[in-house]
Amino acid sequence: MYVIDDDPSVLEAMKRLMRSNGFEVEAFASAREFLDEVSPEASGCLILDVQMPEMNGLELQEKMTSSGYKLPVVFITAHPRDEDRQRALRGGAVQYLEKPVSEDVLIPSVKSALDDVRDQPGKRTPPLYPPGRG
């Protein structure tokens, strides 16, 4: 599980939330930091902020696609825009959610994304959430 958000308080809250739901989490404050640390062969799911300096989440999604990343993406944003939602979903995003994101919406979205990856033939199976949590 990966989380990218340039807001330190959101990043920390997401890390705590995902860990409390049994996920292993790597958190990044920028798209560049993520690209420098995570290889295209990585498995799991990415929770990605839309509005970030330097490279926004939509630009990162496009870069990931062209670089061969297969991570499912759940977008989060404090400034939802229909054109951004459409672009994200056309690019293959699993969800486009408005901040503050409810745990009752985010956790099922992430689990669904992980389930979809596991169900695709030839895909590497990402780490599962703990037994009894799914």
Chimera marker file (.cmm) of the C-alpha trace (Angstrom):
<marker_set name="trace">
<marker id="1" x="0.000" y="0.000" z="0.000" r="1" g="1" b="0" radius="0.5"/>
<marker id="2" x="1.325" y="3.408" z="-0.993" r="1" g="1" b="0" radius="0.5"/>
<marker id="3" x="0.025" y="6.867" z="-0.096" r="1" g="1" b="0" radius="0.5"/>
<marker id="4" x="1.097" y="10.132" z="-1.721" r="1" g="1" b="0" radius="0.5"/>
<marker id="5" x="-0.059" y="13.489" z="-0.363" r="1" g="1" b="0" radius="0.5"/>
<marker id="6" x="1.829" y="16.768" z="-0.005" r="1" g="1" b="0" radius="0.5"/>
<marker id="7" x="-0.110" y="17.706" z="3.169" r="1" g="1" b="0" radius="0.5"/>
<marker id="8" x="1.825" y="16.210" z="6.116" r="1" g="1" b="0" radius="0.5"/>
<marker id="9" x="-1.263" y="15.979" z="8.350" r="1" g="1" b="0" radius="0.5"/>
<marker id="10" x="-3.272" y="14.127" z="5.672" r="1" g="1" b="0" radius="0.5"/>
<marker id="11" x="-0.325" y="11.851" z="4.940" r="1" g="1" b="0" radius="0.5"/>
<marker id="12" x="0.052" y="10.936" z="8.604" r="1" g="1" b="0" radius="0.5"/>
<marker id="13" x="-3.695" y="10.409" z="9.052" r="1" g="1" b="0" radius="0.5"/>
<marker id="14" x="-3.807" y="8.127" z="6.000" r="1" g="1" b="0" radius="0.5"/>
<marker id="15" x="-0.844" y="6.109" z="7.255" r="1" g="1" b="0" radius="0.5"/>
<marker id="16" x="-2.522" y="5.616" z="10.636" r="1" g="1" b="0" radius="0.5"/>
<marker id="17" x="-5.873" y="4.732" z="9.071" r="1" g="1" b="0" radius="0.5"/>
<marker id="18" x="-4.443" y="2.198" z="6.671" r="1" g="1" b="0" radius="0.5"/>
<marker id="19" x="-2.212" y="0.608" z="9.323" r="1" g="1" b="0" radius="0.5"/>
<marker id="20" x="-5.133" y="0.376" z="11.759" r="1" g="1" b="0" radius="0.5"/>
<marker id="21" x="-6.943" y="-1.585" z="9.036" r="1" g="1" b="0" radius="0.5"/>
<marker id="22" x="-4.063" y="-4.034" z="8.697" r="1" g="1" b="0" radius="0.5"/>
<marker id="23" x="-2.248" y="-2.637" z="5.675" r="1" g="1" b="0" radius="0.5"/>
<marker id="24" x="1.491" y="-2.150" z="5.370" r="1" g="1" b="0" radius="0.5"/>
<marker id="25" x="1.995" y="1.441" z="4.227" r="1" g="1" b="0" radius="0.5"/>
<marker id="26" x="4.741" y="3.413" z="2.537" r="1" g="1" b="0" radius="0.5"/>
<marker id="27" x="4.026" y="7.146" z="2.476" r="1" g="1" b="0" radius="0.5"/>
<marker id="28" x="5.458" y="9.830" z="0.205" r="1" g="1" b="0" radius="0.5"/>
<marker id="29" x="5.154" y="13.616" z="0.229" r="1" g="1" b="0" radius="0.5"/>
<marker id="30" x="5.566" y="13.980" z="-3.543" r="1" g="1" b="0" radius="0.5"/>
<marker id="31" x="5.158" y="12.183" z="-6.830" r="1" g="1" b="0" radius="0.5"/>
<marker id="32" x="8.892" y="12.503" z="-7.496" r="1" g="1" b="0" radius="0.5"/>
<marker id="33" x="9.739" y="10.858" z="-4.164" r="1" g="1" b="0" radius="0.5"/>
<marker id="34" x="7.417" y="7.960" z="-5.032" r="1" g="1" b="0" radius="0.5"/>
<marker id="35" x="8.937" y="7.487" z="-8.511" r="1" g="1" b="0" radius="0.5"/>
<marker id="36" x="12.462" y="7.559" z="-7.029" r="1" g="1" b="0" radius="0.5"/>
<marker id="37" x="11.617" y="4.878" z="-4.444" r="1" g="1" b="0" radius="0.5"/>
<marker id="38" x="9.027" y="2.525" z="-5.982" r="1" g="1" b="0" radius="0.5"/>
<marker id="39" x="9.708" y="0.385" z="-9.039" r="1" g="1" b="0" radius="0.5"/>
<marker id="40" x="7.170" y="-0.304" z="-11.807" r="1" g="1" b="0" radius="0.5"/>
<marker id="41" x="7.068" y="-3.941" z="-10.656" r="1" g="1" b="0" radius="0.5"/>
<marker id="42" x="5.641" y="-2.955" z="-7.248" r="1" g="1" b="0" radius="0.5"/>
<marker id="43" x="2.367" y="-4.497" z="-6.171" r="1" g="1" b="0" radius="0.5"/>
<marker id="44" x="-0.382" y="-3.206" z="-3.907" r="1" g="1" b="0" radius="0.5"/>
<marker id="45" x="-2.547" y="-0.119" z="-4.259" r="1" g="1" b="0" radius="0.5"/>
<marker id="46" x="-1.858" y="3.612" z="-4.429" r="1" g="1" b="0" radius="0.5"/>
<marker id="47" x="-3.899" y="6.289" z="-2.655" r="1" g="1" b="0" radius="0.5"/>
<marker id="48" x="-3.024" y="9.454" z="-4.540" r="1" g="1" b="0" radius="0.5"/>
<marker id="49" x="-3.788" y="13.124" z="-3.950" r="1" g="1" b="0" radius="0.5"/>
<marker id="50" x="-4.786" y="15.078" z="-7.053" r="1" g="1" b="0" radius="0.5"/>
<marker id="51" x="-3.469" y="18.559" z="-6.165" r="1" g="1" b="0" radius="0.5"/>
<marker id="52" x="0.272" y="18.538" z="-5.514" r="1" g="1" b="0" radius="0.5"/>
<marker id="53" x="3.106" y="20.885" z="-6.503" r="1" g="1" b="0" radius="0.5"/>
<marker id="54" x="5.616" y="20.000" z="-9.239" r="1" g="1" b="0" radius="0.5"/>
<marker id="55" x="3.757" y="16.898" z="-10.499" r="1" g="1" b="0" radius="0.5"/>
<marker id="56" x="0.070" y="16.510" z="-9.664" r="1" g="1" b="0" radius="0.5"/>
<marker id="57" x="-1.646" y="13.166" z="-9.195" r="1" g="1" b="0" radius="0.5"/>
<marker id="58" x="-3.106" y="13.073" z="-12.701" r="1" g="1" b="0" radius="0.5"/>
<marker id="59" x="0.310" y="13.711" z="-14.235" r="1" g="1" b="0" radius="0.5"/>
<marker id="60" x="1.779" y="10.974" z="-12.028" r="1" g="1" b="0" radius="0.5"/>
<marker id="61" x="-0.945" y="8.563" z="-13.155" r="1" g="1" b="0" radius="0.5"/>
<marker id="62" x="0.003" y="9.218" z="-16.794" r="1" g="1" b="0" radius="0.5"/>
<marker id="63" x="3.715" y="8.820" z="-16.017" r="1" g="1" b="0" radius="0.5"/>
<marker id="64" x="3.036" y="5.544" z="-14.201" r="1" g="1" b="0" radius="0.5"/>
<marker id="65" x="1.041" y="4.192" z="-17.153" r="1" g="1" b="0" radius="0.5"/>
<marker id="66" x="3.765" y="5.087" z="-19.653" r="1" g="1" b="0" radius="0.5"/>
<marker id="67" x="6.434" y="3.601" z="-17.341" r="1" g="1" b="0" radius="0.5"/>
<marker id="68" x="4.672" y="0.258" z="-16.887" r="1" g="1" b="0" radius="0.5"/>
<marker id="69" x="3.310" y="0.574" z="-13.345" r="1" g="1" b="0" radius="0.5"/>
<marker id="70" x="0.311" y="-1.693" z="-12.700" r="1" g="1" b="0" radius="0.5"/>
<marker id="71" x="-0.763" y="-0.331" z="-9.300" r="1" g="1" b="0" radius="0.5"/>
<marker id="72" x="-4.478" y="0.400" z="-8.982" r="1" g="1" b="0" radius="0.5"/>
<marker id="73" x="-5.046" y="4.041" z="-8.010" r="1" g="1" b="0" radius="0.5"/>
<marker id="74" x="-7.595" y="5.537" z="-5.622" r="1" g="1" b="0" radius="0.5"/>
<marker id="75" x="-7.583" y="9.320" z="-6.021" r="1" g="1" b="0" radius="0.5"/>
<marker id="76" x="-8.409" y="11.668" z="-3.157" r="1" g="1" b="0" radius="0.5"/>
<marker id="77" x="-8.922" y="15.401" z="-3.500" r="1" g="1" b="0" radius="0.5"/>
<marker id="78" x="-10.053" y="18.416" z="-1.513" r="1" g="1" b="0" radius="0.5"/>
<marker id="79" x="-10.981" y="20.184" z="-4.757" r="1" g="1" b="0" radius="0.5"/>
<marker id="80" x="-13.125" y="17.809" z="-6.820" r="1" g="1" b="0" radius="0.5"/>
<marker id="81" x="-13.587" y="18.770" z="-10.449" r="1" g="1" b="0" radius="0.5"/>
<marker id="82" x="-15.622" y="16.776" z="-12.929" r="1" g="1" b="0" radius="0.5"/>
<marker id="83" x="-12.951" y="17.054" z="-15.624" r="1" g="1" b="0" radius="0.5"/>
<marker id="84" x="-10.314" y="15.709" z="-13.204" r="1" g="1" b="0" radius="0.5"/>
<marker id="85" x="-12.621" y="12.844" z="-12.205" r="1" g="1" b="0" radius="0.5"/>
<marker id="86" x="-13.197" y="11.935" z="-15.848" r="1" g="1" b="0" radius="0.5"/>
<marker id="87" x="-9.484" y="12.111" z="-16.645" r="1" g="1" b="0" radius="0.5"/>
<marker id="88" x="-8.604" y="9.954" z="-13.625" r="1" g="1" b="0" radius="0.5"/>
<marker id="89" x="-11.196" y="7.300" z="-14.410" r="1" g="1" b="0" radius="0.5"/>
<marker id="90" x="-10.305" y="7.269" z="-18.125" r="1" g="1" b="0" radius="0.5"/>
<marker id="91" x="-6.714" y="6.716" z="-17.010" r="1" g="1" b="0" radius="0.5"/>
<marker id="92" x="-7.757" y="3.610" z="-15.090" r="1" g="1" b="0" radius="0.5"/>
<marker id="93" x="-8.320" y="4.922" z="-11.550" r="1" g="1" b="0" radius="0.5"/>
<marker id="94" x="-10.455" y="2.728" z="-9.316" r="1" g="1" b="0" radius="0.5"/>
<marker id="95" x="-12.044" y="5.643" z="-7.435" r="1" g="1" b="0" radius="0.5"/>
<marker id="96" x="-12.022" y="9.431" z="-7.205" r="1" g="1" b="0" radius="0.5"/>
<marker id="97" x="-12.962" y="10.472" z="-3.670" r="1" g="1" b="0" radius="0.5"/>
<marker id="98" x="-13.470" y="13.828" z="-1.968" r="1" g="1" b="0" radius="0.5"/>
<marker id="99" x="-11.551" y="14.787" z="1.195" r="1" g="1" b="0" radius="0.5"/>
<marker id="100" x="-12.218" y="14.300" z="3.974" r="1" g="1" b="0" radius="0.5"/>
<marker id="101" x="-12.530" y="10.669" z="2.949" r="1" g="1" b="0" radius="0.5"/>
<marker id="102" x="-14.684" y="8.433" z="5.110" r="1" g="1" b="0" radius="0.5"/>
<marker id="103" x="-13.057" y="5.214" z="6.303" r="1" g="1" b="0" radius="0.5"/>
<marker id="104" x="-16.302" y="3.451" z="5.335" r="1" g="1" b="0" radius="0.5"/>
<marker id="105" x="-15.723" y="4.477" z="1.707" r="1" g="1" b="0" radius="0.5"/>
<marker id="106" x="-11.926" y="4.374" z="1.454" r="1" g="1" b="0" radius="0.5"/>
<marker id="107" x="-11.250" y="0.929" z="2.942" r="1" g="1" b="0" radius="0.5"/>
<marker id="108" x="-13.772" y="-0.910" z="0.708" r="1" g="1" b="0" radius="0.5"/>
<marker id="109" x="-12.379" y="0.980" z="-2.309" r="1" g="1" b="0" radius="0.5"/>
<marker id="110" x="-8.844" y="-0.172" z="-1.521" r="1" g="1" b="0" radius="0.5"/>
<marker id="111" x="-9.939" y="-3.758" z="-0.850" r="1" g="1" b="0" radius="0.5"/>
<marker id="112" x="-11.883" y="-3.808" z="-4.106" r="1" g="1" b="0" radius="0.5"/>
<marker id="113" x="-8.842" y="-2.515" z="-5.996" r="1" g="1" b="0" radius="0.5"/>
<marker id="114" x="-6.666" y="-5.233" z="-4.476" r="1" g="1" b="0" radius="0.5"/>
<marker id="115" x="-9.278" y="-7.888" z="-5.233" r="1" g="1" b="0" radius="0.5"/>
<marker id="116" x="-9.471" y="-6.744" z="-8.871" r="1" g="1" b="0" radius="0.5"/>
<marker id="117" x="-5.693" y="-7.052" z="-9.248" r="1" g="1" b="0" radius="0.5"/>
<marker id="118" x="-5.675" y="-10.560" z="-7.750" r="1" g="1" b="0" radius="0.5"/>
<marker id="119" x="-8.495" y="-11.655" z="-10.083" r="1" g="1" b="0" radius="0.5"/>
<marker id="120" x="-6.679" y="-10.649" z="-13.285" r="1" g="1" b="0" radius="0.5"/>
<marker id="121" x="-4.814" y="-13.549" z="-14.946" r="1" g="1" b="0" radius="0.5"/>
<marker id="122" x="-1.075" y="-13.078" z="-15.145" r="1" g="1" b="0" radius="0.5"/>
<marker id="123" x="-0.995" y="-10.321" z="-12.537" r="1" g="1" b="0" radius="0.5"/>
<marker id="124" x="1.234" y="-10.557" z="-9.492" r="1" g="1" b="0" radius="0.5"/>
<marker id="125" x="-0.794" y="-10.913" z="-6.353" r="1" g="1" b="0" radius="0.5"/>
<marker id="126" x="-0.357" y="-7.884" z="-4.066" r="1" g="1" b="0" radius="0.5"/>
<marker id="127" x="-0.087" y="-8.351" z="-0.319" r="1" g="1" b="0" radius="0.5"/>
<marker id="128" x="-3.513" y="-9.092" z="1.106" r="1" g="1" b="0" radius="0.5"/>
<marker id="129" x="-5.125" y="-7.468" z="4.057" r="1" g="1" b="0" radius="0.5"/>
<marker id="130" x="-5.063" y="-9.775" z="7.122" r="1" g="1" b="0" radius="0.5"/>
<marker id="131" x="-7.453" y="-12.759" z="7.323" r="1" g="1" b="0" radius="0.5"/>
<marker id="132" x="-10.826" y="-11.814" z="8.748" r="1" g="1" b="0" radius="0.5"/>
<marker id="133" x="-10.548" y="-8.249" z="7.454" r="1" g="1" b="0" radius="0.5"/>
<marker id="134" x="-11.813" y="-8.922" z="3.941" r="1" g="1" b="0" radius="0.5"/>
<link id1="1" id2="2" r="1" g="1" b="0" radius="0.2"/>
<link id1="2" id2="3" r="1" g="1" b="0" radius="0.2"/>
<link id1="3" id2="4" r="1" g="1" b="0" radius="0.2"/>
<link id1="4" id2="5" r="1" g="1" b="0" radius="0.2"/>
<link id1="5" id2="6" r="1" g="1" b="0" radius="0.2"/>
<link id1="6" id2="7" r="1" g="1" b="0" radius="0.2"/>
<link id1="7" id2="8" r="1" g="1" b="0" radius="0.2"/>
<link id1="8" id2="9" r="1" g="1" b="0" radius="0.2"/>
<link id1="9" id2="10" r="1" g="1" b="0" radius="0.2"/>
<link id1="10" id2="11" r="1" g="1" b="0" radius="0.2"/>
<link id1="11" id2="12" r="1" g="1" b="0" radius="0.2"/>
<link id1="12" id2="13" r="1" g="1" b="0" radius="0.2"/>
<link id1="13" id2="14" r="1" g="1" b="0" radius="0.2"/>
<link id1="14" id2="15" r="1" g="1" b="0" radius="0.2"/>
<link id1="15" id2="16" r="1" g="1" b="0" radius="0.2"/>
<link id1="16" id2="17" r="1" g="1" b="0" radius="0.2"/>
<link id1="17" id2="18" r="1" g="1" b="0" radius="0.2"/>
<link id1="18" id2="19" r="1" g="1" b="0" radius="0.2"/>
<link id1="19" id2="20" r="1" g="1" b="0" radius="0.2"/>
<link id1="20" id2="21" r="1" g="1" b="0" radius="0.2"/>
<link id1="21" id2="22" r="1" g="1" b="0" radius="0.2"/>
<link id1="22" id2="23" r="1" g="1" b="0" radius="0.2"/>
<link id1="23" id2="24" r="1" g="1" b="0" radius="0.2"/>
<link id1="24" id2="25" r="1" g="1" b="0" radius="0.2"/>
<link id1="25" id2="26" r="1" g="1" b="0" radius="0.2"/>
<link id1="26" id2="27" r="1" g="1" b="0" radius="0.2"/>
<link id1="27" id2="28" r="1" g="1" b="0" radius="0.2"/>
<link id1="28" id2="29" r="1" g="1" b="0" radius="0.2"/>
<link id1="29" id2="30" r="1" g="1" b="0" radius="0.2"/>
<link id1="30" id2="31" r="1" g="1" b="0" radius="0.2"/>
<link id1="31" id2="32" r="1" g="1" b="0" radius="0.2"/>
<link id1="32" id2="33" r="1" g="1" b="0" radius="0.2"/>
<link id1="33" id2="34" r="1" g="1" b="0" radius="0.2"/>
<link id1="34" id2="35" r="1" g="1" b="0" radius="0.2"/>
<link id1="35" id2="36" r="1" g="1" b="0" radius="0.2"/>
<link id1="36" id2="37" r="1" g="1" b="0" radius="0.2"/>
<link id1="37" id2="38" r="1" g="1" b="0" radius="0.2"/>
<link id1="38" id2="39" r="1" g="1" b="0" radius="0.2"/>
<link id1="39" id2="40" r="1" g="1" b="0" radius="0.2"/>
<link id1="40" id2="41" r="1" g="1" b="0" radius="0.2"/>
<link id1="41" id2="42" r="1" g="1" b="0" radius="0.2"/>
<link id1="42" id2="43" r="1" g="1" b="0" radius="0.2"/>
<link id1="43" id2="44" r="1" g="1" b="0" radius="0.2"/>
<link id1="44" id2="45" r="1" g="1" b="0" radius="0.2"/>
<link id1="45" id2="46" r="1" g="1" b="0" radius="0.2"/>
<link id1="46" id2="47" r="1" g="1" b="0" radius="0.2"/>
<link id1="47" id2="48" r="1" g="1" b="0" radius="0.2"/>
<link id1="48" id2="49" r="1" g="1" b="0" radius="0.2"/>
<link id1="49" id2="50" r="1" g="1" b="0" radius="0.2"/>
<link id1="50" id2="51" r="1" g="1" b="0" radius="0.2"/>
<link id1="51" id2="52" r="1" g="1" b="0" radius="0.2"/>
<link id1="52" id2="53" r="1" g="1" b="0" radius="0.2"/>
<link id1="53" id2="54" r="1" g="1" b="0" radius="0.2"/>
<link id1="54" id2="55" r="1" g="1" b="0" radius="0.2"/>
<link id1="55" id2="56" r="1" g="1" b="0" radius="0.2"/>
<link id1="56" id2="57" r="1" g="1" b="0" radius="0.2"/>
<link id1="57" id2="58" r="1" g="1" b="0" radius="0.2"/>
<link id1="58" id2="59" r="1" g="1" b="0" radius="0.2"/>
<link id1="59" id2="60" r="1" g="1" b="0" radius="0.2"/>
<link id1="60" id2="61" r="1" g="1" b="0" radius="0.2"/>
<link id1="61" id2="62" r="1" g="1" b="0" radius="0.2"/>
<link id1="62" id2="63" r="1" g="1" b="0" radius="0.2"/>
<link id1="63" id2="64" r="1" g="1" b="0" radius="0.2"/>
<link id1="64" id2="65" r="1" g="1" b="0" radius="0.2"/>
<link id1="65" id2="66" r="1" g="1" b="0" radius="0.2"/>
<link id1="66" id2="67" r="1" g="1" b="0" radius="0.2"/>
<link id1="67" id2="68" r="1" g="1" b="0" radius="0.2"/>
<link id1="68" id2="69" r="1" g="1" b="0" radius="0.2"/>
<link id1="69" id2="70" r="1" g="1" b="0" radius="0.2"/>
<link id1="70" id2="71" r="1" g="1" b="0" radius="0.2"/>
<link id1="71" id2="72" r="1" g="1" b="0" radius="0.2"/>
<link id1="72" id2="73" r="1" g="1" b="0" radius="0.2"/>
<link id1="73" id2="74" r="1" g="1" b="0" radius="0.2"/>
<link id1="74" id2="75" r="1" g="1" b="0" radius="0.2"/>
<link id1="75" id2="76" r="1" g="1" b="0" radius="0.2"/>
<link id1="76" id2="77" r="1" g="1" b="0" radius="0.2"/>
<link id1="77" id2="78" r="1" g="1" b="0" radius="0.2"/>
<link id1="78" id2="79" r="1" g="1" b="0" radius="0.2"/>
<link id1="79" id2="80" r="1" g="1" b="0" radius="0.2"/>
<link id1="80" id2="81" r="1" g="1" b="0" radius="0.2"/>
<link id1="81" id2="82" r="1" g="1" b="0" radius="0.2"/>
<link id1="82" id2="83" r="1" g="1" b="0" radius="0.2"/>
<link id1="83" id2="84" r="1" g="1" b="0" radius="0.2"/>
<link id1="84" id2="85" r="1" g="1" b="0" radius="0.2"/>
<link id1="85" id2="86" r="1" g="1" b="0" radius="0.2"/>
<link id1="86" id2="87" r="1" g="1" b="0" radius="0.2"/>
<link id1="87" id2="88" r="1" g="1" b="0" radius="0.2"/>
<link id1="88" id2="89" r="1" g="1" b="0" radius="0.2"/>
<link id1="89" id2="90" r="1" g="1" b="0" radius="0.2"/>
<link id1="90" id2="91" r="1" g="1" b="0" radius="0.2"/>
<link id1="91" id2="92" r="1" g="1" b="0" radius="0.2"/>
<link id1="92" id2="93" r="1" g="1" b="0" radius="0.2"/>
<link id1="93" id2="94" r="1" g="1" b="0" radius="0.2"/>
<link id1="94" id2="95" r="1" g="1" b="0" radius="0.2"/>
<link id1="95" id2="96" r="1" g="1" b="0" radius="0.2"/>
<link id1="96" id2="97" r="1" g="1" b="0" radius="0.2"/>
<link id1="97" id2="98" r="1" g="1" b="0" radius="0.2"/>
<link id1="98" id2="99" r="1" g="1" b="0" radius="0.2"/>
<link id1="99" id2="100" r="1" g="1" b="0" radius="0.2"/>
<link id1="100" id2="101" r="1" g="1" b="0" radius="0.2"/>
<link id1="101" id2="102" r="1" g="1" b="0" radius="0.2"/>
<link id1="102" id2="103" r="1" g="1" b="0" radius="0.2"/>
<link id1="103" id2="104" r="1" g="1" b="0" radius="0.2"/>
<link id1="104" id2="105" r="1" g="1" b="0" radius="0.2"/>
<link id1="105" id2="106" r="1" g="1" b="0" radius="0.2"/>
<link id1="106" id2="107" r="1" g="1" b="0" radius="0.2"/>
<link id1="107" id2="108" r="1" g="1" b="0" radius="0.2"/>
<link id1="108" id2="109" r="1" g="1" b="0" radius="0.2"/>
<link id1="109" id2="110" r="1" g="1" b="0" radius="0.2"/>
<link id1="110" id2="111" r="1" g="1" b="0" radius="0.2"/>
<link id1="111" id2="112" r="1" g="1" b="0" radius="0.2"/>
<link id1="112" id2="113" r="1" g="1" b="0" radius="0.2"/>
<link id1="113" id2="114" r="1" g="1" b="0" radius="0.2"/>
<link id1="114" id2="115" r="1" g="1" b="0" radius="0.2"/>
<link id1="115" id2="116" r="1" g="1" b="0" radius="0.2"/>
<link id1="116" id2="117" r="1" g="1" b="0" radius="0.2"/>
<link id1="117" id2="118" r="1" g="1" b="0" radius="0.2"/>
<link id1="118" id2="119" r="1" g="1" b="0" radius="0.2"/>
<link id1="119" id2="120" r="1" g="1" b="0" radius="0.2"/>
<link id1="120" id2="121" r="1" g="1" b="0" radius="0.2"/>
<link id1="121" id2="122" r="1" g="1" b="0" radius="0.2"/>
<link id1="122" id2="123" r="1" g="1" b="0" radius="0.2"/>
<link id1="123" id2="124" r="1" g="1" b="0" radius="0.2"/>
<link id1="124" id2="125" r="1" g="1" b="0" radius="0.2"/>
<link id1="125" id2="126" r="1" g="1" b="0" radius="0.2"/>
<link id1="126" id2="127" r="1" g="1" b="0" radius="0.2"/>
<link id1="127" id2="128" r="1" g="1" b="0" radius="0.2"/>
<link id1="128" id2="129" r="1" g="1" b="0" radius="0.2"/>
<link id1="129" id2="130" r="1" g="1" b="0" radius="0.2"/>
<link id1="130" id2="131" r="1" g="1" b="0" radius="0.2"/>
<link id1="131" id2="132" r="1" g="1" b="0" radius="0.2"/>
<link id1="132" id2="133" r="1" g="1" b="0" radius="0.2"/>
<link id1="133" id2="134" r="1" g="1" b="0" radius="0.2"/>
</marker_set>
